[in-house]
């Protein structure tokens, strides 16, 4: 009996840390029409992105004020979906991330082991102000 209890206790943390990655449909349903910030936990925002219908995005670099208009699509595999972003300044090099949600927080990280970023889904931000992009 003790062995079974110990086994259950050891298995619980592994199951609790599993995360369900968002695929394109889940990502689109969650983010279309929203503007969210990206940054390290406990750090300032790195960028702000607005998600438009038709899988279009506008990214704003917080430090420089530079705006990029682009698109996104699902990459990766069915089991390990990635959301990939393409911008006109480098159309052959997508930026891909795995996304998952825990409550009102959206997490993302690069599948090759990049640093994790967080976004607060409660934030009520206006669309990124890059009107010259026509977004």
MOCOR-V255005 format. One record per pair of residues at least 4 apart in sequence whose ideal C-beta (glycine too) atoms are under 8 Angstrom apart, sorted by the first residue. I is the first residue (numbers start at 1). J is the second residue. Records with the same first field share a line. If there is no record, write none. Layout:
# MOCOR-V255005
I: J ; J
This chain:
# MOCOR-V255005
1: 5
2: 6
3: 7
4: 8
5: 9
6: 10
7: 11
8: 12
10: 14
11: 15
12: 16
13: 17
14: 18
19: 100 ; 102 ; 107
20: 100
21: 80 ; 81 ; 98 ; 99 ; 100
22: 26 ; 27 ; 30 ; 81 ; 83 ; 99 ; 100 ; 101
23: 27 ; 74 ; 78 ; 81
24: 28 ; 73 ; 74 ; 81 ; 83
25: 29
26: 30
27: 31 ; 72 ; 74 ; 83 ; 99
28: 32 ; 55
30: 34 ; 101 ; 106 ; 121
31: 36 ; 51
32: 51 ; 52 ; 53
33: 51 ; 52 ; 53
34: 50 ; 51 ; 121
35: 48 ; 49 ; 50 ; 51 ; 123 ; 125 ; 126 ; 127 ; 128
36: 48 ; 49 ; 51 ; 106 ; 119 ; 120 ; 121 ; 123 ; 125
37: 45 ; 47 ; 48 ; 119 ; 120 ; 123 ; 125
38: 45 ; 46 ; 47 ; 48 ; 49 ; 108 ; 117 ; 118 ; 119
39: 43 ; 44 ; 45 ; 46 ; 47 ; 117 ; 118 ; 119
40: 46 ; 115 ; 116 ; 117 ; 118
41: 116 ; 118
44: 62
45: 62
46: 61 ; 62 ; 63 ; 117
47: 59 ; 60 ; 61 ; 62
48: 59 ; 60 ; 62 ; 125 ; 128
49: 57 ; 58 ; 59 ; 60 ; 128
50: 57 ; 58 ; 127 ; 128 ; 135
51: 56 ; 57
52: 56 ; 57 ; 58 ; 135
55: 71 ; 72 ; 73
56: 69 ; 70 ; 71 ; 135
57: 69 ; 70 ; 71 ; 72 ; 85
58: 67 ; 68 ; 69 ; 70 ; 127 ; 128 ; 130 ; 133 ; 135
59: 67 ; 68 ; 69 ; 70 ; 85 ; 87 ; 128
60: 65 ; 66 ; 67 ; 128 ; 129 ; 130
61: 65 ; 66 ; 67 ; 68
67: 128 ; 130 ; 132 ; 133
68: 87 ; 88 ; 89 ; 133
69: 87 ; 88 ; 130 ; 133 ; 134 ; 135
70: 85 ; 86 ; 87 ; 88
71: 85 ; 86
72: 83 ; 84 ; 85 ; 86
73: 83 ; 84 ; 86 ; 94
74: 81 ; 82 ; 83 ; 84
75: 81 ; 82 ; 83 ; 84 ; 94 ; 96
76: 80 ; 81 ; 82 ; 96 ; 98 ; 111
77: 81
80: 98 ; 111
81: 98
82: 96 ; 97 ; 98 ; 111
83: 96 ; 97 ; 98 ; 99
84: 94 ; 95 ; 96 ; 97
85: 94 ; 95 ; 96
86: 91 ; 94
87: 91 ; 95
96: 110 ; 111
97: 108 ; 109 ; 110 ; 111 ; 114
98: 108 ; 109 ; 110 ; 111
99: 106 ; 107 ; 108
100: 106 ; 107
101: 105 ; 106 ; 107 ; 121
102: 107
104: 120 ; 121 ; 122
105: 118 ; 119 ; 120 ; 121
106: 118 ; 119 ; 120 ; 121
107: 116 ; 117 ; 118 ; 119
108: 116 ; 117 ; 118 ; 119
109: 113 ; 114 ; 115 ; 116 ; 117
110: 114 ; 115
119: 123
127: 135
128: 135
130: 135
131: 135
